[in-house]
């Protein structure tokens, strides 16, 4: 079956086997009726402009003159105005230039208004750090959730305990060494200590217990904080999900929703990393530096504190 359509000033010629059917009036009537319905629907609901555009793309005829029948002038504007020998892409460009420019619809206006309301990357970079920290802490200390607050407090206590024990481990080691070498005479250490001086073994046991307890509390704080971080990440993901669904339909039509969902997933996972780094890395490290500086001041002096702080800041700046 072969079907060829052409505009010749007369009716459109359809070839079907050996018979010739004339369907020009039916084609014109159906096209006009479809155009009338689409204009009516577009007037009632401007958001259906995309449906109208897709309809025109789907119903556009690839017109080809019948063999042996010359095409009439002025009946096919695209074929008469496009010079022969042009490629299909060049013909489409010429046809697009000849089409009248459509007026701005309400959908496009709403899309532009929505784009103006979306926060850009430059605006996000100008947000102060304290606002980000306060937002994170608000989810780490959820209102009306006493269980999660208790877990947060317990995790902080474990962190502080671990830092104090880590600083105390070298002092226990120093005391053990000093007790095992009285008067700097290692050869006479056993004779001087005697069997009754069991304090050295207690110091060794305290050294081992302190180091073991510090490692245990370091791991315990991660286990205690896991439910809090999971609850906070879920809460933020739900807030973003509700915000996304509360937006207008034009927002979803003008953007790729799949890409936005990936960004939301990255944001919820990034919150966990930010909260963990803020609560268990930045603040505890600053607290540990303060403890070390205090210990150095009591045992060595200000020169050692300056050396330690310069090494720390050089490492951070590097």
Residue pairs with C-beta under 8 A, 6 or more apart in sequence:
1 16
1 17
2 15
2 16
3 14
3 15
3 16
4 13
4 14
4 15
4 64
4 65
4 66
4 67
5 12
5 13
5 14
5 61
5 63
5 64
6 12
6 13
6 63
6 64
6 65
6 66
6 69
6 71
6 76
7 63
7 71
7 72
7 75
7 76
8 65
8 69
8 70
8 71
8 72
8 75
9 72
9 74
9 75
10 24
10 72
11 22
11 23
11 24
11 25
12 22
12 23
12 24
12 27
13 20
13 22
13 66
13 69
14 20
14 21
14 22
14 23
15 66
31 59
34 55
34 59
38 51
38 52
38 55
41 48
41 51
41 52
42 48
42 49
42 52
46 105
46 106
46 107
47 107
47 249
47 250
47 253
49 105
49 107
50 107
50 253
63 76
63 78
63 79
65 71
71 79
71 80
73 80
74 80
77 98
78 91
78 94
78 95
78 98
81 94
81 98
82 90
82 91
82 94
82 95
86 94
107 250
107 253
110 248
110 250
111 250
111 251
111 253
111 254
114 247
114 248
114 250
114 251
114 254
115 254
132 274
133 278
136 271
136 274
136 275
136 278
139 232
139 235
139 236
139 271
139 275
140 152
140 228
140 232
140 275
140 279
141 149
141 152
142 148
142 149
142 231
142 232
142 235
145 231
148 227
148 228
148 231
151 224
151 225
151 227
151 228
152 225
152 228
154 224
155 221
155 224
155 225
155 228
155 279
155 280
156 221
156 279
158 217
158 218
158 220
158 221
158 224
159 217
159 221
159 279
159 280
159 284
160 284
160 287
161 213
161 214
161 217
162 214
162 215
162 217
162 218
162 221
162 284
163 284
163 287
163 288
163 291
164 291
165 210
165 211
165 213
165 214
165 217
166 214
166 288
167 288
167 291
167 292
167 295
168 210
169 207
169 210
169 211
169 214
171 295
172 203
172 206
172 207
172 210
173 207
175 203
176 200
176 203
176 204
176 207
179 193
179 197
179 199
179 200
179 203
180 186
180 189
180 193
180 200
181 189
182 188
182 189
182 192
182 193
183 192
185 192
193 200
221 280
222 280
225 276
225 279
225 280
229 272
229 275
229 276
232 271
232 272
232 275
233 268
233 269
233 271
233 272
234 268
236 267
236 268
236 271
237 264
237 265
237 268
240 264
240 267
240 268
241 264
244 260
244 264
289 309
289 312
292 308
293 305
293 308
293 309
296 304
296 305
296 308
297 305
